[in-house]
Amino acid sequence: DVQVVRGNTYIMTEGLYSKAMALAWAFPLRGEGFPNTENDLTQTDGFWANNVAFRRETFEALGGFPNLPSFRGQCVALTQNLKEQGVDIFLQQRSPVAHPAPSARYFVNRALCKGHDQVINHDLTVRRLRGKSPAHSLVTSSNFVTFSAWNLYGLGRALTRVARYHRDVRLGPIGAVAAAGIAASYFILRFAGAVITTVRPDFVRRYFPI
């Protein structure tokens, strides 16, 4: 009955910058949130393309990863398709992948491209978030609120994780403040990417592609 399985992808924590990204970027900390059960395979709600396995017939029946006009978002779109087809996604706790922290250049480009994708994939994101919670409903109410609140929500979540888990990656109070600053920089750039793309749709794609 298991058709899709993802593993545990996490950022390596080898310095202040990588620890900040481990706390504030896309992936959970290694082992974070895993239920303490004897069963290594548990149901989850999404995956990353760097650590996932599909049954061939399932992947081919869905047409593989969708072709989107954005840099990222294909995993989200395919996850939505899986859910609509009633296909569950499972997590294998014993399949870890250590992901390096992004380089400084990729940090900037990735943030701007994420903002670009918020504009390009607006309808897909609204479809995914609608009805999840009052906070998510708020961010889908209008374009202006969307591009502001998505990033404020993401920043708030990142800062909460820094405050809650900084000791788990061996950061003291000063390191936690620095990590919060790195996280804030990312979301400021992400918002800038959305604003720039709204005004000039091809700018980020031309000058800051990933």
C-alpha positions, 0 to 999 in steps of 0.5 A, a space after each residue: 500500500 506504500 507508494 511514496 516514501 520520503 527521507 529525513 533531509 536536514 542542513 548540516 550544522 558546522 558553523 554559525 551560518 549553517 546553523 542559522 540556515 538549519 533553523 530557519 530554512 526549508 528543512 527540519 532539524 535532523 530527527 525533529 518531529 519524528 514520532 518515537 515509535 518502533 515503526 520507522 515508516 510514518 505518514 507525512 504531508 510532503 516531500 523534497 525531491 532530493 530524498 524521495 522514492 516513488 513506485 514507478 507506476 504511481 509516478 508515471 500515472 501522475 505524469 511525473 513532476 509538473 512543468 511549472 513557469 517557476 523555479 521551484 514549486 514542483 514538489 508542492 504541485 506533485 504533492 497536491 496531485 498525490 493528495 487529490 488521487 488519494 495517495 499517501 506519502 510516508 516518511 522513512 526515519 532511517 533515510 537521512 540526507 545531509 544538505 549543505 547550507 546554501 552559498 552566499 550567492 545562492 542564498 540571495 538568488 534563492 530568496 529572490 527566486 522564492 519571491 518570484 515564485 510566490 507571484 508566479 505560483 500564486 494560484 497554486 499556493 492559494 489552493 494549497 493553503 486555503 482553509 488550513 488555518 486562520 493565519 493561512 486564510 488571511 494570507 490568501 485574501 488579496 495579492 497585497 496581503 498575500 505577498 506581505 503576510 506570506 513573508 511575515 508568516 515565514 519570518 515569524 515561523 523562522 524566528 520562533 524556531 531560532 528561539 526554540 531550537 538554538 540550543 539544539 544546534 549549540 548556539 548561545 544567545 548571541 549566536 541566536 540573535 545572529 541567526 535571527 538576523 540571517 533569517 530576517 535577511 532571507 525573508 526581506 530578500 524574498 519579499 523584494 523578489 515578489 515586489 520586483 516580479 510584480 513590477 518587472 516579471 522577467 527581472 529576477 529570471 534574467 539576473 538572479 536565476 537558480 
